[in-house]
């Protein structure tokens, strides 16, 4: 059974976000890293959805979400996650964040005081400089705070 599907759209203050929800149980939110999308979670979602209601989405600027020319940096992604949590009406979810998504989840908790039941960070990019030249990341982007 393939549980991965971004069937829903949410219009955040920073652009539209495509997301999916599946399973039953306590809320679990998956936040992907860059330069990827929630597609990276597709093999984990079916198993996790046996114990949790799994919420997953593509960050603004990635995957199936809006790719406008505006800001898609860490400076806005935690606001988008906060808006999604309000839209989904979930309190104190378990949150799993990978890479850029780990930092997004951490910033949502620390800067916006959003409570989590648990927070799992997988290779978060929490200190500058970060990124990889393999993916075209440059010192210019670090200097500009991107």
Secondary structure, 3 states (H helix, E strand, C coil): CCCCCCCEEEEECCEEEEEEEEECCEEEEEECCCCCCHHHHHHHHHHHCCCEEEEEECCCCCCCCCCCCCCCCHHHHHHHHHHHHHHHCCCCCEEEEECHHHHHHHHHHHHHCCCCCEEEEECCCCCCCCCCHHHCCCHHHHHCCC
